[in-house]
């Protein structure tokens, strides 16, 4: 009985591995597509925030803080 369970386990594992190999391109494409859409949506939200909700003085302040961080980082 132990041998049958071992063979059955390896057959199931082989079938799962073959299925994964044949669908790996679809899985990777789906993950990459989701990440691209996420970055696009986040970029649009940031641009809307930056150009519509911040005043010019706030934009200058944010830019100065960012430049100061980069200057002291090196």
VOSENU-515247 format. One record per residue (C-alpha): x negated, y negated, z negated; residue in three letters; residue number from 1; chain. Coordinates in Angstrom, 3 decimals, m for minus. Layout:
BEGIN
atom px=X py=Y pz=Z code=ALA pos=NUM unit=A .
...
***
This chain:
BEGIN
atom px=0.000 py=0.000 pz=0.000 code=UNK pos=1 unit=A .
atom px=m2.899 py=m2.364 pz=m0.789 code=UNK pos=2 unit=A .
atom px=m4.363 py=m1.874 pz=2.701 code=UNK pos=3 unit=A .
atom px=m1.014 py=m2.675 pz=4.318 code=UNK pos=4 unit=A .
atom px=m0.742 py=m5.920 pz=2.348 code=UNK pos=5 unit=A .
atom px=m4.284 py=m6.878 pz=3.334 code=UNK pos=6 unit=A .
atom px=m3.633 py=m6.229 pz=7.047 code=UNK pos=7 unit=A .
atom px=m0.295 py=m8.062 pz=6.872 code=UNK pos=8 unit=A .
atom px=m1.992 py=m11.043 pz=5.223 code=UNK pos=9 unit=A .
atom px=m4.665 py=m11.255 pz=7.943 code=UNK pos=10 unit=A .
atom px=m2.064 py=m10.969 pz=10.720 code=UNK pos=11 unit=A .
atom px=m0.043 py=m13.843 pz=9.237 code=UNK pos=12 unit=A .
atom px=m3.217 py=m15.896 pz=8.757 code=UNK pos=13 unit=A .
atom px=m4.291 py=m15.268 pz=12.377 code=UNK pos=14 unit=A .
atom px=m0.883 py=m16.252 pz=13.769 code=UNK pos=15 unit=A .
atom px=m0.886 py=m19.449 pz=11.674 code=UNK pos=16 unit=A .
atom px=m4.408 py=m20.318 pz=12.809 code=UNK pos=17 unit=A .
atom px=m3.542 py=m19.749 pz=16.488 code=UNK pos=18 unit=A .
atom px=m0.445 py=m21.944 pz=16.111 code=UNK pos=19 unit=A .
atom px=m2.513 py=m24.681 pz=14.482 code=UNK pos=20 unit=A .
atom px=m5.144 py=m24.556 pz=17.226 code=UNK pos=21 unit=A .
atom px=m2.523 py=m24.809 pz=19.967 code=UNK pos=22 unit=A .
atom px=m0.759 py=m27.738 pz=18.263 code=UNK pos=23 unit=A .
atom px=m3.809 py=m29.595 pz=16.959 code=UNK pos=24 unit=A .
atom px=m3.714 py=m32.109 pz=19.812 code=UNK pos=25 unit=A .
atom px=m0.081 py=m32.982 pz=19.039 code=UNK pos=26 unit=A .
atom px=m0.835 py=m33.319 pz=15.325 code=UNK pos=27 unit=A .
atom px=m3.844 py=m35.564 pz=15.896 code=UNK pos=28 unit=A .
atom px=m1.957 py=m37.681 pz=18.458 code=UNK pos=29 unit=A .
atom px=0.917 py=m38.098 pz=16.019 code=UNK pos=30 unit=A .
atom px=m1.372 py=m39.194 pz=13.172 code=UNK pos=31 unit=A .
atom px=m3.295 py=m41.638 pz=15.386 code=UNK pos=32 unit=A .
atom px=m0.058 py=m43.047 pz=16.808 code=UNK pos=33 unit=A .
atom px=1.317 py=m43.573 pz=13.298 code=UNK pos=34 unit=A .
atom px=m1.873 py=m45.319 pz=12.148 code=UNK pos=35 unit=A .
atom px=m1.903 py=m47.620 pz=15.180 code=UNK pos=36 unit=A .
atom px=1.722 py=m48.595 pz=14.618 code=UNK pos=37 unit=A .
atom px=1.015 py=m49.204 pz=10.915 code=UNK pos=38 unit=A .
atom px=m1.912 py=m51.531 pz=11.712 code=UNK pos=39 unit=A .
atom px=0.123 py=m53.407 pz=14.329 code=UNK pos=40 unit=A .
atom px=3.020 py=m53.936 pz=11.917 code=UNK pos=41 unit=A .
atom px=0.671 py=m55.041 pz=9.121 code=UNK pos=42 unit=A .
atom px=m1.092 py=m57.428 pz=11.509 code=UNK pos=43 unit=A .
atom px=2.219 py=m58.974 pz=12.573 code=UNK pos=44 unit=A .
atom px=3.307 py=m59.379 pz=8.938 code=UNK pos=45 unit=A .
atom px=m0.034 py=m61.032 pz=8.081 code=UNK pos=46 unit=A .
atom px=0.186 py=m63.417 pz=11.046 code=UNK pos=47 unit=A .
atom px=3.737 py=m64.400 pz=10.132 code=UNK pos=48 unit=A .
atom px=2.624 py=m65.035 pz=6.532 code=UNK pos=49 unit=A .
atom px=m0.483 py=m66.951 pz=7.587 code=UNK pos=50 unit=A .
atom px=1.082 py=m69.230 pz=10.194 code=UNK pos=51 unit=A .
atom px=4.619 py=m69.720 pz=8.872 code=UNK pos=52 unit=A .
atom px=4.390 py=m69.618 pz=5.085 code=UNK pos=53 unit=A .
atom px=1.012 py=m71.204 pz=4.363 code=UNK pos=54 unit=A .
atom px=0.552 py=m74.944 pz=4.679 code=UNK pos=55 unit=A .
atom px=m2.563 py=m76.223 pz=6.496 code=UNK pos=56 unit=A .
atom px=m4.176 py=m77.090 pz=3.155 code=UNK pos=57 unit=A .
atom px=m3.594 py=m73.571 pz=1.857 code=UNK pos=58 unit=A .
atom px=m5.102 py=m72.142 pz=5.059 code=UNK pos=59 unit=A .
atom px=m8.205 py=m74.313 pz=4.624 code=UNK pos=60 unit=A .
atom px=m8.520 py=m73.185 pz=1.007 code=UNK pos=61 unit=A .
atom px=m8.196 py=m69.502 pz=1.931 code=UNK pos=62 unit=A .
atom px=m10.773 py=m69.909 pz=4.692 code=UNK pos=63 unit=A .
atom px=m13.194 py=m71.667 pz=2.311 code=UNK pos=64 unit=A .
atom px=m12.789 py=m68.941 pz=m0.324 code=UNK pos=65 unit=A .
atom px=m13.381 py=m66.255 pz=2.306 code=UNK pos=66 unit=A .
atom px=m16.534 py=m67.983 pz=3.625 code=UNK pos=67 unit=A .
atom px=m17.827 py=m68.444 pz=0.082 code=UNK pos=68 unit=A .
atom px=m17.341 py=m64.741 pz=m0.662 code=UNK pos=69 unit=A .
atom px=m19.251 py=m63.795 pz=2.500 code=UNK pos=70 unit=A .
atom px=m22.062 py=m66.254 pz=1.727 code=UNK pos=71 unit=A .
atom px=m22.628 py=m64.865 pz=m1.777 code=UNK pos=72 unit=A .
atom px=m22.194 py=m61.271 pz=m0.682 code=UNK pos=73 unit=A .
atom px=m25.457 py=m61.184 pz=1.280 code=UNK pos=74 unit=A .
***
